[in-house]
Amino acid sequence: MPERRKGMKNLNNKTIWITGASSGIGEALAKQLSQLDVNLILSARGEQELIRVKSECQNTGRIKILPLDLADTNSHAAKTSEAIEAFGQVDILINNGGRSQRSLIKDTILQVDRDLMEVNYFGSVSLTKQLLPHMMNRGEGHFVVVTSLTGIFGTPYRSGYAASKHALHGFYDSMRAELEDSGIKVTIAAPGFVKTNVSVNAFQGDGQSLGKMDDAQANGLSAEQCAAKIIKAIKRQKREVYIGAESYAAYVKRFLPGLFARMIKRAKVR
């Protein structure tokens, strides 16, 4: 069905900046968006992986690689200027980069919680604040933040991760309320389990990486399916979208909190 149908935004000639683009959902977003009439800016820490992703995309002449460390907020002003200069403007920022966790609260050192907030929360907020004046001057723009269903409800083994995702929901809900009438749109995309390396790279309680894919991720939605749903939400300028079979739990949490409490403590989330 044509992209111009009622309620759909035409992405033609838009410049889209994706963080966490070297793997998982970010990589899938890059590959699918490269099939459209758009310019792409791909960011992550690993430049070689970004080069690989770009080589597997279409329309590579319209793709810029921009290595970026989300935790290094001091570099974000210069990186944002470079992103704007690449194609003259940035229309959509997809804050997708981040890191997860697999550890019980009692076994988790405080530095893990701090590191999760630095990458997942402050990294996205920093880039958003750097890019916001550019979009406000143009009178339009779209911020997309890939959070998680754990931004709606916490689950065992993910306390710090859930806290960082809850924080993103609070920040971007407030931002939407402040700026929506000024032409700045905000979409929060909250996936459930997606089959990526997010659990492989997840923090353990001592700060080391888990180093393996857990069963929940292995049986999750594919990154390609998740990316397609996010792109659909962007086109429709959805305020919030839940993605995955686990989405029902968000509604159980809201309307039947007692039942949810019994469910989540028994949930197989590792």
N, C-alpha and C positions, 0 to 999 in steps of 0.2 A: 504494500500500500504506500502511496507517495508520502514523503516526509512532510509535505505541506498540509496534510489533513488537519482538521480542526483540533486545536490543542497541542499541535506539534511545532516545535521551533526548528527553523531551517539552520543547519550548522554550516552551510556553504561559506567558505572563505574565513571561517573563524580560526583564531589561533588558540590552541589548547595546550596548557602546560600540565604535565603529569609527573608527580613525584612517585618514588617507588616503582619506577618504570622498568627496572632491570629483571623483574621476575613476577610470577604470580598474577594477581589481578591487574597490576599496572602494566605488565607485558601484554596481557590479553587486551586491555583497553587500547594500548598503542597499536597493536596489529589490526584491531577492528576499526579504529578511528582512521587509520591510514588508508582505508578503502574509500573514505569519504573525501569531499572537496574541502580539506582543512589543512592548516599548518600545525605541526606538532613540535613541542619542546619536551624532551625526555630527560628526566633527572633521577639520579640515585647516586650512591657513593661509588659504585663500581663502574668505571668508564668502559672497561673492556666488555662487560656484559651489556651496557647500553649500546655499544657498537654492534654487538651481536643482534640485539633486538632490532635495531634500525635496519640491519641487513636483511632481516626476515619480514620487514614491513613493505608495503607498497608506497609508491610516490616518495622515495627516499630523498629526493631533492627538496622536499618540503618539510624535512625533519631536521631539527637541531638537537645535538647532544649537549647537555649542560650538567656536568657532574655537580653533585650537591650533597652536603652532609646536613641533615635536618637538625642535628644536635649543635651544629656550629652556627648559632644564630648571628654571630658577629659578621658572618660572610653573606648573610641574606640580602642586605641592601645592594651589594655589588652584583650578586646573582640575579636579583630581580631586574636591575637595570640592563643586564646582559640579555635577559629573557625578552624584555620589551623591545630592545634594539634589534633582536633577531628578525622579527617580522613587522616591526613598527607598532605593535600593540599586543596585549594579551586579553583575550575575551573570556576565557574559562580557565580557572585553576582547579585541577583535581588533586586535592590533598589525599594521597593514597598511601604514602610511605609510612612505615611504622614497624613496631616489633611487639611480639607477644610474650607470654609467660606461662610456665607450667610448674607451679610450686605451691605448697601450703603456706598460709600466712606465718605459722609458727616456725617455718624453716627458711623464711625469706629475709635476707638482710635489707636494711632500709635503702641502701644504695641502689638496689634493683628497682624499688618503687620510684626513686628519684630519676633513674635513667629512663624508665618507661615514660614518665611525665615529660622529660626533656625531649625525647624523640616524638612520641605520639601526640602530645598536647602542645608544648611550647614550640616545637618545630613547625607545625601547621599554623598555629596562631601567628608566629613570627612572619612567615611568608605572606599570610593573609594581610597583616598590617602593612607590610612593605608594598604590596600590590594594590591595596585599597585606594590610595590617593589617585593612582593612574585610572582606575575604573570610575571613581567618582568624578574626575575631571571630564571623562568621556560620557558620563551619564548613563552608563550601562556596564554590565559585567555579571559573571556567574561564578560563585564559589561552590565547589562540590567537595564534600568531605566524606571519605570512606571510613566509617566507624566500625561498628559491630553490633550484633544483637546484645553483646555484653555491655553496650552503652545504654541499653534499656533495662537489663537485669544482670546482676552479678552471678557468677557461677563458681564452683569450687576450682581451685588451682589457678585462678586468673584474677586475684584480688587487685593487684597493681594495674594490670592491663584493663580490667573493667573500670577502675577508677579513672584512668586516662581517657577512656572512651566516654564515660559519663561526663567528664569535663568538657569534651568536645561538643557534646549535645547541648550543654548549658551555654557555652560560648556562642555557637552558631545559631541557636534559637534566639538568643538575645540580639545577635547581629542582624538576623533576618527581620526581627521586629523593628529595629532601628532604621534599616536601609531599604526595605522592600519597595516602598513607595518612591524611592529615588532611582529606581531602575537596576538596583543590585539584587540579584537573586541568590538564594542559598538552597542547596539540595544536600540533605543528609542521607547517605546510603548505608544501611546497616545490614550487612550479610551475616548469615549463620556460618556453619562449617563450609569451607571452600577448600578443595584439594590443591593446596600450595605448600611451599616449604616454610610457612609461617611457624609451624610447630618445630621444625628442624632447627630454626634459628632462635626459638624462644628462650628467654632467660629461665634458668633454674634458680633455686633459692640462693645459691652462692654466687650468682652472676655469670656462670658458665652457660654455654648454649646446650640445649637438650640433645641435639645431634641426631634426632630421628623423627620420623613422621608418626604422630599418634593415630590411633584408630579412628577417632572422630573426624580428623582432617582427611584421612585416606578415603573415608566413605562419604565425603562431602560433595557439594555441587562442584562442577568443573569451573576453573577460572574463566573459561570462555563463556559459559552460561551466565556467570555472575557479571562479567563485563558487559554482555549484551543487555542485561537488565538495568545496569547503571546507565548505559548510553540511552536507553529508552527513557529513563527517568530524567536525564539531562534534557533531552529533546522536549519532554513534556513540562519541564521546569517544575517538577514535583518538589514539594517542600521536604518530604521525608518518604523513604521507601524501605521496607523490610524485605530481605531476600533470603530464600531458602526454606526448606521444610520445617525448620525450627521456629519460623516466624510466629506460629500460633502461640508460642509461649509468652510473647510480648502481651498478647490479649488476655491470656490466663493471669499473668502478673497484674494487669490493670484491673480486671473485673472479679477475679477469684484469688486474691492474694494468699489466703490460707492454703488452698489447693496447690498453688504454685510453690509455696514453701516446702510442702511435702514432696512435690515432684523434683525440685531442683537438687535437694540433698541426696536423692537417689540416682540422679542423672549420670549416665556414663559419658563423662566429658574429657576423658583422657585417651 
